[in-house]
Amino acid sequence: MAGPKIYTASVDDVKGGRVTDVYFVRTREVLSSKGLLGRRVVAEVHTYGLPSGYRWAVLAGVEEVVAILEGRRVDVYSMKEGEIFRPFEPVMEISGAYGEFGVYESSILGVLRHGSSVATKAARIRLKGWGKSLIFFGIRCVHPAVAPAVDRAAFIGGCDAVSGVLGAELIGERPVGTMPHALIIVSGSQTEAWKSFDAAIPEDVPRIALCDTFLDEREEALLAAKTLGNRLHGVRLDTPSSRRGSMRRIVEEVKWTLAVNGYGNVKLYVSGGIDESDVEELRDIVDGFGVGTSIAFPPSIDLALDIVEVEGRPLSKRGKLPSAKQVYRCDMFHDTVVPRVKRLERCPRCGRPVEELLKPLILNGEVVGELPSARSIRDYLMSRLEKIRDLGEIDPEPLLYP
């Protein structure tokens, strides 16, 4: 009997086209037998619908697509990673001989769809908790092989930091997090765990005590404050749903108890099953949130890759819009989708100047576009989210302008 395995693909497996659906392999064999692998096609990545209640999504995973396609004889035009997009808008265009990229469809969609789904959910929670600390605690929800990619997408989407050690390292950030329940249980008591943490961990790590292990939250929070005194930065409440009742009432009670006992400066953080509705309910009385599952397992942004031109002729499956396209946006976030051969200078809706969103990323296999750091991508998205906050709402769909 063979020994146990960790079932994961290597980078070489991905770049070698082995992480694909077998029908793409068979398509390559059939086209090769007919001498058609060299036919030049234009394919675009897009979504024609978003999850219920979503009016926009965030593009993530672009850098990984570049890593897959670099060196292939293709041209890639793309929106920026971290860009806001809507249904019917191509977020990426790949053109070249079909044999150069067809077998990579599964991997390309995998990184874009997964990354965009995570980043979009993080961005939605970021908007609900604007100005509050938001930490991603979700790698325990996913296969460890993809944990760094999920950390990156959550950070790009607006989380202030991630707890994953490798994920943070790969994006050039510092992992954030203090203690789990395991530390308290193995230590034998809350006070022993808090004091041991304070003695052992570097000073630049904030002293945030987990306060829901054995006692009522307000009792443990007050005990932590008395134990660490002015060294205590904050308390984290990770109350399980089976003991929760009204989380707002629990937080209010903890906040009140700390304040009347002279510890009103202690920050309050909440984690454990947090989603958009919880952030909206608690944002006025807490200082931050630790979010895991709702970001790690979000509603899916259903991106597809479809051929829209063959040998220069507009051609697509029914239900899709044929021809290569460009997306234009004005500063009021009005978007217009036009055939690539058509150029716009001003928005058809408001007359303001527009910018092109699809820009060269790879030309004939050579990377020509920028690949910003995760921090730069996050900053760009935050500027876009700030604009959405200023506008109050944006169009749910672009204007299709043939």
N, C-alpha and C positions, 0 to 999 in steps of 0.2 A: 504493500500500500504506500502510495506517495505521501510525503510529508505535507503539513498544512501550508497554505499559500495565502498571501494577501493579494486579492484580485484587483490589480490596478494596471493600467497601461503605462508604459514608459514614454518619455518624450520622443524617443526614436520610433516607437509604435505609432504615435500620433502623426509625426512628420512623414513617416513612411506609408501613410494611408491605410494602416491596418485597423484603425478604429473607425470602421465604416460599416454601413449596411451592405449585406452581400449583393443586393440588387444593383448597387453602384459598381461593384466589381464585375458583375455579369453584363452591365451596360457597357463598360469599358471593353470587355471581350467581344461583344457583338459589334460595337462600332469599329473596333480594330479590324475585325474580320471583313468589314465593308469598306475599310479605308476612310472612315469618317471621323476619327479621333481629332483630326486637325481642323475640323469645322469651327470657325470663330463664332462664339456666342457671347451675349451679354446677359448676365444673371444678376438679379438684385435681391437683397435681403429686406424684408418688410413684414409688417403685420397688418392685417385687415380688420382686426378687432382687439380690444383690450379687455381685461377682467372687469366685471360689473363694478361700476362706480369710479373707474379710472378714466381720466381724460387725457393722460399723457404717460409716457414711460421714459426711463433713463437708459441710454446706450452704454453698455459695459462689455468688456471682453475683446475690444479692438486690438490691443497689443498682442494678445495671444493669436488672433487671426493672422497678424503680420508674421509672427513666429512660424506659423504653419505654412504660409504662402511665400515667404521670402525665398528668392532664388528660382521660383517657378516663373515661367514666361507668361505672366499675367499683368494686367493693370487693375489696380484697386482704387476706387474713389470711395470716400467714407465721410460720414459725419464725425465730428470730434467725439472721442470717448468722454462720457459725462454730459453729452448733449441731450436735451429734451426732444422727444419725437412723438408723433401721433399716427393713428391709422392712415394707411394709403401712402405713407411717405417711405421711399427707399432710404434705409439708413446706411447701406453699403452697396456698391456695385462692383462686380468682378467680371472682367472681360478677357478673352483670350481663347485659345484652342480648348475645346471642352476636355480633351484628354489631359490638359495641364492641371485642372482643378476639380473635375467632376467627382472624383473619389473622395474628396475632402468635405463634401457637403455635410455629412453627419457631424464631423468634428467642428466645422465652422459654426453650424447652428447650435451645437452643444455649448460652446463657450459663450456665444453671443446671447443665446436664450437664457441660459442659467445665470450668467453674469448680470444681464439686464433685469431679470426678475428680482434678484437679490438687491441690486442697486436701487431699483424703483421702489421696492418696499421700504428700504432704509430711508429714501428721500421723502416718502410719504410720512413716515414716523418723525423724521427730522422737522418737517413742516409743522406737525402737530405739537412738537415740543421745542419750538424755536427758542433759542437762547438757553436751553437746558443741556446739561451734559448727557451724552448718549454714547454708551459703550456697547460694542457687540460681543456677546458671550456665546455665540451659536455654533462653535465648531464641533461640539459634542453631538450636534444634530445631523452631521454629514459624515460621509466616508472620509477618513483621514487623508486619503490621497488627494482630495479636492479641497481640503480645509483651507490651504493658503489662498486659493482662487476665490473662495467664498469670503474670507477675511478681506481680501482686496476689494471685492465688489461692494461689501457692506461699508467699507471705509470711503470708497469713491462716492457711494450714495449719500453720505452725510454723517456717518458715525464719527465721533471725535477720536475714537481709538478702538482697537480690537484686543482681545485677551490672548489670542493665539500667538505662541512664541515664534514659530517659523513664519506664519503669515505676516506678522509685524516686521520680522527681519527682512523678508523679501520685498516689502514695499518701503523699506527705509524708515520705519516708525518704531516706537517703543511699545511693547505690550503693556497693557494696563489691567490691573486686578489685584485684589488683596488676599482674601482668604475664603476657602470653602467650608462647609459644615464639617468635613472630614478633620480639619485641623482642630476644631473645638471638641469633637467627639473623642479623637485619639488623645488629645491633651487631658481629657477628663473633666474639664470645666471651662466655662466661658472665660472667666477671669485669667486662668492660667494660660489659655490660648492667646488672649489679647496682650498680656504682658510679655509672653514669649515672642510674639510677632514684633512687638515694639522693640524688644532687645536685639532681635536677630536681623531684621530687615533694614536696609539702608535708609538714611534719613529723608532722602528725596522721594520716597514712596509714601503717599498720604496714609495716615492711620485711619482706616475706615473699618469699623467693627461690624461683623455680621451679627445681627441681634434678633434671632427668632428660633434658636435651636432648642432650648429646654423650657424657657419661661415665656410669659406674656411679652409682647414686643416692647411695651413701654417700660416694663421692669428691666429687661435686658439692656435697653438703650440707656436708661438712667444708671444702671450698674456699670456699663462701659464708660460713661462720662465720669463717674466717680473713680473708676479704676485708672483711667489714663489722663484724666484732668485736661489741661490745656493742650496736651499732645494729641488729643482726639480730634481728627478733622471731621469725621462724619460717621453715620451709622447706615448700614444697608439692611433693608427689610426684604427678605426673600420668602415671605409667608406663602405656604402652599395653598392652593385653592380650597382644599378640604377644611382649612382652618381660617379662611380669610374673612368670610362675611363681607362687610363693606370695607374695602381697602382704604377708601378715603377717610372713613371714621377712624381706622387704625392709625393712619398717618397723622391725622389731626390730634389724636390722643397722645401719640409719641411726641409730636412737636410741642404741644401744650405742656406736657410733663417736663420735658427738657427745659423749656423756657422758664417755668415757675420755679425750677430748682437752680436757676442761674447758668444754664447751659444753652441759652438761645442761639449761640453762634455755631452749634454743631449742625453740620449739613445732613440732609436726609436723602437717601438714594433708595430706589425701589427696583426690584427685579423679580423674576419668576412669572412666566406666562404673559409678559407684557405685550400688548398690541396697540394699534392706533387709538382705540376707544379708551384704553387705560391711560395712555399718555394725555389724551384730551381731558380726561376727568381729573388727573392729578397734577397737571403741569403748574398750576398756580400755588401748590403747597409743597412741592418737592424740588430738590436741586438737580436731580438727574435720574437716569434710567439705565438699567442693564437689560438689554434685549437679546434674546437668542432665537427661539424657534420661529417666531413670526417673520423674522428676516431671513433665516436660513431656509425655511420652507414656505416661500411666498406664493401667491397666485402666479401662474405662469404667463409671461409675456410671449405670446405665440408667434414667434418669428418664423418665417419660411424663406426659402431660397428658390426663386423661380426664374427660368429663362424668359427673357422678354425680347431678345433679338437673335436671329441666326443669319450669319453672313450679311449683316447690314440691313436685314429685312425685319420690321417689327413683327413679332410672333410670340404668342404666349398661350397657355392653357386658358380655357374659358374661366371667367370669374376673376381674371387678372388683367391688368392694363399693359398692353404691349408697348414696346419702345424703351430705350434708355431715357432717363429722366433727370431733372434737377429739382431741388427744393430751395425755394427762396423764403426768407423771413425778414420782416421789418421789426423795428424796435418795439412795436406793440404786440409782438408775438403772433401776428397774422402770418400763416404759412401758405405758400402757393406751390403746387406741383405742376411742372410743365414738361413737355418732351424736351430732350437734351438739345435739340436743334433750335429751340426757341429761347430767347434771352429776355429777362426782365430787368428793368432799371428801377421800377417803382411798384409798390404794392397795389394790386388791382382793387383792394378794399378801401385803403385809406390814403393812397398816393405817396406814402413815405418811401424813402430809399430802402432797398432790400440787399441782403447778402446771400451768397450761395452757401449752402450747408454741406454739399458733397464736394470734397476737395481731394486732390491727388494724394494717395498714401503709398502706393507701390506702382512703379512704371517699369514694365518689362522685367519684373522680378527684383528691381532695386528699390529699396525703401527711400522715398523722397519726402514723406511727410514727417512731422514731429511725433515723437513718442514721449509725451510728458510723464513726469513722476506721478505717482498716485496722489500725492499731496496737491500737485498742480491741477490734476483732473478734478479732485474734490473741490478745490477753490473755484474752479470754473463753474461746476454745477451749483455751488452755493450762490454764485452771482446770478445764475438762471433762476434758482428758487426764490431769491430776493426779488427778482423781477415779477415772478408769478405772485408773490405776496403783495407787491405794489399794485398789480393789475386787479387782484382779487379773483379773477377767473380768466381762463384762456379758451380759445375756440377748441372744441373737442375733435374737430377734423380740419384738414387743410382745404383750401379751394383747389379743385382740379381744373386746370386751365389749359386745355389742349390747343 
